[in-house]
């Protein structure tokens, strides 16, 4: 087997590397887009949870007022 490194061999390897790099750039771009979508969805979910917590707090306040009016609370 001839172990000589020729310009043609180097050129062939560089072409393959260039193709691989191009694929990796595309994949990274796709992953960035997907990550942005995940972050946006997560942000929306946090806002929704915050809204639910706010509604639960208001309901809790209303229940406490009803209990006080009906004298259903323990005074001990």
C-alpha positions in Angstrom: 0.0 0.0 0.0 1.4 3.4 -1.0 1.3 5.8 2.0 1.9 8.9 -0.1 -0.3 11.9 0.6 -1.1 13.6 -2.6 -2.8 16.9 -3.3 -5.7 15.0 -4.7 -6.2 13.1 -1.5 -6.0 16.3 0.6 -8.4 18.0 -1.8 -10.8 15.1 -1.5 -10.7 15.1 2.3 -11.2 18.9 2.4 -14.2 18.6 0.1 -15.8 16.0 2.4 -15.1 18.2 5.5 -16.6 21.2 3.7 -19.8 19.2 3.0 -19.9 18.0 6.6 -19.5 21.5 7.9 -22.4 22.7 5.7 -24.6 20.0 7.1 -23.6 20.9 10.6 -24.4 24.6 10.0 -27.9 23.7 8.8 -28.4 21.4 11.8 -27.3 24.1 14.2 -29.6 26.7 12.5 -32.5 24.2 12.9 -31.7 23.6 16.6 -31.6 27.3 17.2 -35.0 27.7 15.7 -36.4 24.9 17.7 -34.8 26.2 20.9 -36.4 29.6 20.3 -39.8 27.9 19.9 -39.3 26.0 23.2 -38.3 29.2 25.0 -41.4 31.0 23.7 -43.6 28.1 24.7 -42.1 28.0 28.1 -42.6 31.8 28.5 -46.3 31.4 27.5 -46.7 28.6 30.0 -45.2 30.6 32.8 -47.5 33.5 32.1 -50.5 31.1 32.0 -49.5 29.6 35.3 -49.1 33.0 36.8 -52.6 33.9 35.7 -54.0 30.7 37.3 -52.2 31.4 40.5 -53.7 34.9 40.6 -57.2 33.5 40.0 -56.6 31.0 42.8 -55.5 33.7 45.2 -58.6 35.8 44.5 -60.8 32.7 45.0 -59.0 32.0 48.3 -59.7 35.5 49.4 -63.4 35.2 48.5 -63.7 31.9 50.3 -62.1 33.4 53.4 -64.6 36.4 53.3 -67.5 34.0 53.0 -66.3 31.9 55.9 -66.0 35.0 58.1 -69.5 36.2 57.2 -70.9 32.8 57.9 -68.7 32.5 61.0 -67.3 29.2 59.8 -63.7 29.9 60.9 -62.1 28.6 64.0 -61.1 31.5 66.4 -58.5 29.4 68.2 
